[in-house]
Amino acid sequence: MTENQNDISKFRVGSVSYLNAVPLTRGLESELIFATPAKLAEMLRRDELDAALVSITEVLLNDRYDILDGIAIASLGEVYSVILAHKKPLEAAAEIFCDTASLTSVNLLKVLLAEKNLFPKFVPLENYEAAQEKDFVLLIGDRAIDFSAQSMNARFSTSAWRGRK
């Protein structure tokens, strides 16, 4: 093995394990480190990874990354993997419990609520089992898809972002 090939094999790459990442990572699974978006960003900041699929929030807030242009996990339409479930009207939100796997969803929600002059406190969700007990909970990924929100009044999703003026 040449020295160059040896260097490549030591390249540490992180990805989310979500289905929507498969087109970008197919065939590389055995070489990847899988973690949540927030954990990947943290690992990249601590130089525990050389490259990763990270949130756009991480890239915008930290001017230290090289970006591969044109590669993203994104949607122009509604997705079901980002929800804000709430039992009360949004105007009553003093705090919103947030999936700790999320970075972008939390920041997008902050913008959307600020546009409505709403500024609740964003609190980490201690565990997924507690989500049903909360009046306001933001979930992403498989947990959002699996979350039973029938008792909730409404759902926020990415469609709210596209509908902005």
GROMACS elastic network, one bead per residue, 0.5 to 0.9 nm:
[ bonds ]
;  ai    aj funct       b0    kb
    1     4     6  0.82291   500
    1     5     6  0.62663   500
    1     6     6  0.66306   500
    2     5     6  0.52781   500
    2     6     6  0.63220   500
    2     7     6  0.88216   500
    3     6     6  0.50969   500
    3     7     6  0.63669   500
    3     8     6  0.89015   500
    4     7     6  0.51941   500
    4     8     6  0.64983   500
    4     9     6  0.89312   500
    5     8     6  0.51765   500
    5     9     6  0.64179   500
    5    10     6  0.89615   500
    6     9     6  0.52567   500
    6    10     6  0.66864   500
    7    10     6  0.53253   500
    7    11     6  0.68139   500
    8    11     6  0.52798   500
    8    12     6  0.89924   500
    9    12     6  0.82997   500
    9    31     6  0.85874   500
   11    31     6  0.88635   500
   11    49     6  0.78728   500
   11    50     6  0.62283   500
   11    51     6  0.80315   500
   12    31     6  0.79317   500
   12    32     6  0.72571   500
   12    33     6  0.74722   500
   12    48     6  0.75673   500
   12    50     6  0.51149   500
   12    51     6  0.65686   500
   12    52     6  0.83960   500
   13    31     6  0.73107   500
   13    32     6  0.53592   500
   13    33     6  0.61417   500
   13    34     6  0.87460   500
   13    49     6  0.58334   500
   13    50     6  0.59409   500
   13    52     6  0.53489   500
   13    53     6  0.83908   500
   14    31     6  0.88624   500
   14    32     6  0.54499   500
   14    34     6  0.57174   500
   14    35     6  0.71390   500
   14    40     6  0.63625   500
   14    43     6  0.86801   500
   14    44     6  0.85366   500
   14    49     6  0.66537   500
   14    50     6  0.81828   500
   14    51     6  0.63373   500
   14    53     6  0.64006   500
   14    54     6  0.85151   500
   15    18     6  0.86394   500
   15    21     6  0.74875   500
   15    25     6  0.77459   500
   15    32     6  0.65842   500
   15    33     6  0.62859   500
   15    34     6  0.50951   500
   15    35     6  0.64145   500
   15    36     6  0.78794   500
   15    37     6  0.78375   500
   15    40     6  0.71698   500
   15    51     6  0.88468   500
   15    52     6  0.56330   500
   15    53     6  0.51558   500
   15    54     6  0.77146   500
   16    19     6  0.86046   500
   16    20     6  0.88326   500
   16    21     6  0.66400   500
   16    33     6  0.83742   500
   16    34     6  0.53850   500
   16    35     6  0.53699   500
   16    36     6  0.55685   500
   16    37     6  0.63015   500
   16    40     6  0.78869   500
   16    52     6  0.87062   500
   16    53     6  0.70305   500
   16    54     6  0.84763   500
   17    20     6  0.84403   500
   17    21     6  0.69272   500
   17    22     6  0.80123   500
   17    34     6  0.58100   500
   17    35     6  0.68908   500
   17    36     6  0.76845   500
   18    21     6  0.57155   500
   18    22     6  0.73633   500
   18    36     6  0.89734   500
   18   141     6  0.69381   500
   18   142     6  0.74225   500
   19    22     6  0.55243   500
   19    23     6  0.84686   500
   20    23     6  0.70465   500
   20    24     6  0.84409   500
   20    73     6  0.67277   500
   20    74     6  0.88576   500
   21    24     6  0.55064   500
   21    25     6  0.62894   500
   21    26     6  0.83385   500
   21    53     6  0.84464   500
   21    72     6  0.88465   500
   21    73     6  0.67401   500
   22    25     6  0.50191   500
   22    26     6  0.52445   500
   22    27     6  0.88762   500
   23    26     6  0.57869   500
   24    28     6  0.89558   500
   24    71     6  0.81681   500
   24    72     6  0.84950   500
   24    73     6  0.86379   500
   25    28     6  0.54651   500
   25    29     6  0.65595   500
   25    32     6  0.83351   500
   26    29     6  0.65420   500
   27    30     6  0.78358   500
   27    31     6  0.88631   500
   28    31     6  0.53976   500
   28    32     6  0.64178   500
   29    32     6  0.53130   500
   29    33     6  0.82505   500
   29    34     6  0.87603   500
   30    33     6  0.83890   500
   33    40     6  0.87877   500
   33    49     6  0.86469   500
   33    52     6  0.88706   500
   34    40     6  0.80281   500
   35    38     6  0.80936   500
   35    39     6  0.59114   500
   35    40     6  0.58640   500
   35   101     6  0.86879   500
   36    39     6  0.51475   500
   36    40     6  0.60781   500
   36    41     6  0.86436   500
   36   100     6  0.85251   500
   36   101     6  0.51096   500
   36   102     6  0.76299   500
   37    40     6  0.51547   500
   37    41     6  0.62941   500
   37    42     6  0.87040   500
   37    53     6  0.76063   500
   37    54     6  0.58107   500
   37    55     6  0.62995   500
   37   101     6  0.57044   500
   37   102     6  0.61379   500
   37   103     6  0.69980   500
   37   104     6  0.88511   500
   38    41     6  0.52327   500
   38    42     6  0.62995   500
   38    43     6  0.87234   500
   38    54     6  0.78317   500
   38    55     6  0.77493   500
   38    58     6  0.86195   500
   38   100     6  0.69916   500
   38   101     6  0.50517   500
   38   102     6  0.56305   500
   38   103     6  0.58172   500
   38   104     6  0.89995   500
   39    42     6  0.50026   500
   39    43     6  0.61088   500
   39    44     6  0.85522   500
   39   100     6  0.87891   500
   39   101     6  0.69909   500
   40    43     6  0.50590   500
   40    44     6  0.60911   500
   40    45     6  0.85945   500
   40    49     6  0.80594   500
   40    52     6  0.66738   500
   40    53     6  0.75192   500
   40    54     6  0.63939   500
   40    55     6  0.88273   500
   41    44     6  0.50945   500
   41    45     6  0.61760   500
   41    46     6  0.86579   500
   41    52     6  0.78188   500
   41    53     6  0.84694   500
   41    54     6  0.58247   500
   41    55     6  0.73787   500
   41    58     6  0.64095   500
   41    59     6  0.89213   500
   41   103     6  0.88662   500
   42    45     6  0.51571   500
   42    46     6  0.62854   500
   42    47     6  0.86992   500
   42    48     6  0.86138   500
   43    46     6  0.51185   500
   43    47     6  0.62161   500
   43    48     6  0.50283   500
   43    49     6  0.59637   500
   44    48     6  0.57366   500
   44    50     6  0.68000   500
   44    51     6  0.70883   500
   44    52     6  0.71908   500
   44    54     6  0.86841   500
   45    48     6  0.75892   500
   45    49     6  0.82315   500
   45    62     6  0.86963   500
   45    64     6  0.88034   500
   46    49     6  0.78324   500
   47    50     6  0.67388   500
   49    52     6  0.69893   500
   51    54     6  0.87897   500
   51    65     6  0.89880   500
   53    72     6  0.81359   500
   53    73     6  0.86283   500
   54    57     6  0.82128   500
   54    58     6  0.66265   500
   54    59     6  0.74958   500
   55    58     6  0.53188   500
   55    59     6  0.67639   500
   55    60     6  0.88826   500
   55   102     6  0.84102   500
   55   103     6  0.65233   500
   55   104     6  0.59102   500
   56    59     6  0.50580   500
   56    60     6  0.61199   500
   56    61     6  0.85518   500
   56   103     6  0.84802   500
   56   104     6  0.65514   500
   57    60     6  0.51305   500
   57    61     6  0.60105   500
   57    62     6  0.84054   500
   57   103     6  0.64169   500
   57   104     6  0.52750   500
   57   105     6  0.89846   500
   57   107     6  0.74668   500
   58    61     6  0.53366   500
   58    62     6  0.59830   500
   58    63     6  0.88858   500
   58   103     6  0.74967   500
   58   104     6  0.79846   500
   59    62     6  0.54289   500
   59    63     6  0.66921   500
   59    64     6  0.78675   500
   59    65     6  0.66485   500
   59    66     6  0.88734   500
   59    67     6  0.82049   500
   60    63     6  0.68146   500
   62    65     6  0.73274   500
   63    66     6  0.88232   500
   67    71     6  0.87543   500
   68    71     6  0.61241   500
   68    72     6  0.87456   500
   69    72     6  0.83251   500
   75    78     6  0.71982   500
   75    79     6  0.73114   500
   75   158     6  0.84169   500
   76    79     6  0.89230   500
   76   158     6  0.87084   500
   76   159     6  0.85269   500
   76   162     6  0.76687   500
   77   158     6  0.74670   500
   77   159     6  0.64959   500
   77   162     6  0.78907   500
   78   157     6  0.68443   500
   78   158     6  0.55350   500
   78   160     6  0.86299   500
   78   162     6  0.86996   500
   79    82     6  0.67094   500
   79    83     6  0.88893   500
   79   157     6  0.67778   500
   79   158     6  0.62309   500
   79   159     6  0.75918   500
   80    83     6  0.69449   500
   80   140     6  0.85575   500
   80   141     6  0.82383   500
   80   144     6  0.70541   500
   80   145     6  0.58709   500
   80   157     6  0.69416   500
   80   158     6  0.82387   500
   81   139     6  0.76280   500
   81   140     6  0.51559   500
   81   142     6  0.64153   500
   81   143     6  0.76632   500
   81   144     6  0.51319   500
   81   145     6  0.53048   500
   81   146     6  0.88944   500
   81   157     6  0.79504   500
   81   158     6  0.88707   500
   82   105     6  0.71334   500
   82   138     6  0.74054   500
   82   139     6  0.58772   500
   82   141     6  0.65503   500
   82   144     6  0.59538   500
   82   145     6  0.78726   500
   82   156     6  0.75380   500
   82   157     6  0.53667   500
   82   158     6  0.67350   500
   83   105     6  0.88468   500
   83   137     6  0.80378   500
   83   138     6  0.56787   500
   83   139     6  0.54998   500
   83   140     6  0.65556   500
   83   144     6  0.60694   500
   83   145     6  0.83835   500
   83   155     6  0.57050   500
   83   156     6  0.50491   500
   83   158     6  0.80371   500
   84    96     6  0.87321   500
   84    98     6  0.88733   500
   84   109     6  0.86338   500
   84   136     6  0.68370   500
   84   137     6  0.55350   500
   84   139     6  0.65207   500
   84   140     6  0.89811   500
   84   144     6  0.87442   500
   84   154     6  0.77936   500
   84   155     6  0.51939   500
   84   157     6  0.68610   500
   85   134     6  0.89457   500
   85   135     6  0.78148   500
   85   136     6  0.58427   500
   85   137     6  0.54572   500
   85   138     6  0.65118   500
   85   139     6  0.81428   500
   85   149     6  0.64716   500
   85   152     6  0.59996   500
   85   153     6  0.73848   500
   85   154     6  0.59995   500
   85   156     6  0.68414   500
   86    89     6  0.72169   500
   86    90     6  0.73788   500
   86    93     6  0.88037   500
   86   134     6  0.78585   500
   86   135     6  0.52772   500
   86   137     6  0.65348   500
   86   138     6  0.88277   500
   86   149     6  0.83950   500
   86   151     6  0.87744   500
   86   152     6  0.52809   500
   86   153     6  0.58947   500
   86   154     6  0.60589   500
   86   155     6  0.70038   500
   86   156     6  0.88699   500
   87    90     6  0.88313   500
   87   134     6  0.80443   500
   87   135     6  0.50035   500
   87   136     6  0.67134   500
   87   151     6  0.72176   500
   87   153     6  0.53158   500
   87   154     6  0.76225   500
   88    91     6  0.81847   500
   88    92     6  0.64948   500
   88    93     6  0.76005   500
   88   135     6  0.64205   500
   88   136     6  0.76971   500
   88   152     6  0.79600   500
   88   153     6  0.68553   500
   88   154     6  0.87985   500
   89    92     6  0.55682   500
   89    93     6  0.73277   500
   89   153     6  0.77813   500
   89   154     6  0.85611   500
   90    93     6  0.53824   500
   90   113     6  0.85063   500
   90   118     6  0.81728   500
   90   136     6  0.82764   500
   91    94     6  0.84454   500
   91   116     6  0.87127   500
   91   118     6  0.67154   500
   92    95     6  0.89890   500
   92   120     6  0.88740   500
   93    96     6  0.67684   500
   93   118     6  0.80674   500
   93   119     6  0.83223   500
   93   120     6  0.58506   500
   93   121     6  0.83779   500
   93   135     6  0.80130   500
   93   136     6  0.69785   500
   94   119     6  0.77796   500
   94   121     6  0.61167   500
   94   122     6  0.87752   500
   95   119     6  0.87115   500
   95   122     6  0.56565   500
   95   123     6  0.66879   500
   95   135     6  0.87073   500
   95   136     6  0.71649   500
   95   137     6  0.89474   500
   96   120     6  0.66586   500
   96   121     6  0.62443   500
   96   122     6  0.50010   500
   96   123     6  0.59881   500
   96   124     6  0.83475   500
   96   125     6  0.86183   500
   96   134     6  0.83012   500
   96   135     6  0.78496   500
   96   137     6  0.55687   500
   96   138     6  0.70091   500
   97   121     6  0.85589   500
   97   122     6  0.60772   500
   97   124     6  0.54754   500
   97   126     6  0.83114   500
   97   131     6  0.79330   500
   97   134     6  0.73104   500
   97   135     6  0.86005   500
   97   136     6  0.61988   500
   97   138     6  0.61816   500
   97   139     6  0.86955   500
   98   101     6  0.84370   500
   98   102     6  0.75480   500
   98   106     6  0.70951   500
   98   122     6  0.66199   500
   98   123     6  0.59141   500
   98   125     6  0.50364   500
   98   126     6  0.87614   500
   98   136     6  0.86392   500
   98   137     6  0.58232   500
   98   139     6  0.63935   500
   98   140     6  0.89348   500
   99   102     6  0.57930   500
   99   103     6  0.89334   500
   99   106     6  0.85162   500
   99   123     6  0.89061   500
   99   124     6  0.63455   500
   99   125     6  0.54865   500
   99   126     6  0.84116   500
   99   127     6  0.83028   500
   99   128     6  0.79050   500
   99   137     6  0.77359   500
   99   138     6  0.59258   500
   99   139     6  0.50240   500
   99   140     6  0.66389   500
   99   143     6  0.88478   500
  100   103     6  0.78943   500
  100   124     6  0.57523   500
  100   125     6  0.64632   500
  100   126     6  0.82913   500
  100   127     6  0.89221   500
  100   139     6  0.86044   500
  101   139     6  0.84628   500
  101   140     6  0.73462   500
  101   141     6  0.85608   500
  102   105     6  0.58730   500
  102   106     6  0.64100   500
  102   107     6  0.89787   500
  102   138     6  0.88741   500
  102   139     6  0.78439   500
  102   140     6  0.66216   500
  102   141     6  0.88572   500
  103   106     6  0.55289   500
  103   107     6  0.65044   500
  103   108     6  0.87925   500
  104   107     6  0.51883   500
  104   108     6  0.60078   500
  104   109     6  0.84491   500
  105   108     6  0.51365   500
  105   109     6  0.60328   500
  105   110     6  0.85567   500
  105   138     6  0.80665   500
  105   139     6  0.85039   500
  105   140     6  0.75880   500
  105   158     6  0.87211   500
  106   109     6  0.51692   500
  106   110     6  0.62366   500
  106   111     6  0.88427   500
  106   122     6  0.79887   500
  106   138     6  0.76475   500
  107   111     6  0.64038   500
  107   112     6  0.87386   500
  108   111     6  0.51777   500
  108   112     6  0.62534   500
  108   113     6  0.86513   500
  108   158     6  0.89786   500
  108   161     6  0.76212   500
  109   112     6  0.50279   500
  109   113     6  0.60286   500
  109   114     6  0.83536   500
  109   138     6  0.88266   500
  109   156     6  0.86496   500
  109   161     6  0.85809   500
  110   113     6  0.52865   500
  110   114     6  0.59580   500
  110   115     6  0.85805   500
  110   118     6  0.84579   500
  110   119     6  0.74028   500
  110   120     6  0.84081   500
  110   122     6  0.86152   500
  111   114     6  0.50773   500
  111   115     6  0.62193   500
  111   116     6  0.88459   500
  112   115     6  0.52602   500
  112   116     6  0.68230   500
  112   117     6  0.89788   500
  112   118     6  0.86319   500
  112   160     6  0.78920   500
  112   161     6  0.71795   500
  112   164     6  0.82584   500
  113   116     6  0.50677   500
  113   117     6  0.63473   500
  113   119     6  0.66095   500
  113   120     6  0.83295   500
  114   118     6  0.50170   500
  114   119     6  0.59591   500
  115   118     6  0.73258   500
  116   119     6  0.87766   500
  119   122     6  0.89756   500
  123   126     6  0.87725   500
  124   127     6  0.87415   500
  125   128     6  0.70776   500
  125   130     6  0.74989   500
  125   131     6  0.73499   500
  125   137     6  0.77730   500
  125   138     6  0.85475   500
  126   129     6  0.86401   500
  126   130     6  0.70938   500
  126   131     6  0.87255   500
  127   130     6  0.56412   500
  127   131     6  0.72725   500
  128   131     6  0.53581   500
  128   132     6  0.82610   500
  128   139     6  0.88467   500
  128   143     6  0.77547   500
  129   132     6  0.68205   500
  129   133     6  0.82722   500
  130   133     6  0.54598   500
  130   134     6  0.68290   500
  131   134     6  0.54577   500
  131   135     6  0.85509   500
  131   136     6  0.83791   500
  131   137     6  0.62637   500
  131   138     6  0.86924   500
  131   139     6  0.86233   500
  131   147     6  0.84934   500
  132   135     6  0.80899   500
  132   137     6  0.83472   500
  132   147     6  0.84718   500
  132   148     6  0.80819   500
  132   149     6  0.79977   500
  132   151     6  0.89176   500
  133   136     6  0.89652   500
  134   137     6  0.62176   500
  135   152     6  0.83792   500
  138   144     6  0.80931   500
  138   156     6  0.85556   500
  139   142     6  0.87456   500
  139   143     6  0.63829   500
  139   145     6  0.86331   500
  139   147     6  0.82434   500
  140   143     6  0.60826   500
  140   145     6  0.77578   500
  141   144     6  0.54509   500
  141   145     6  0.65821   500
  141   146     6  0.88145   500
  142   145     6  0.50202   500
  142   146     6  0.60238   500
  142   147     6  0.83571   500
  143   146     6  0.51251   500
  143   147     6  0.58046   500
  144   147     6  0.50929   500
  144   148     6  0.84847   500
  145   148     6  0.82845   500
  148   151     6  0.79276   500
  148   152     6  0.87734   500
  149   152     6  0.51684   500
  149   153     6  0.82396   500
  149   154     6  0.82955   500
  149   155     6  0.81881   500
  150   153     6  0.78843   500
  150   154     6  0.89737   500
  152   155     6  0.78141   500
  156   159     6  0.77387   500
  156   160     6  0.65813   500
  157   160     6  0.59049   500
  157   161     6  0.77391   500
  158   161     6  0.53227   500
  158   162     6  0.68158   500
  158   163     6  0.89468   500
  159   162     6  0.52340   500
  159   163     6  0.62805   500
  160   163     6  0.52040   500
  160   164     6  0.67595   500
  161   164     6  0.56098   500
  162   165     6  0.84790   500
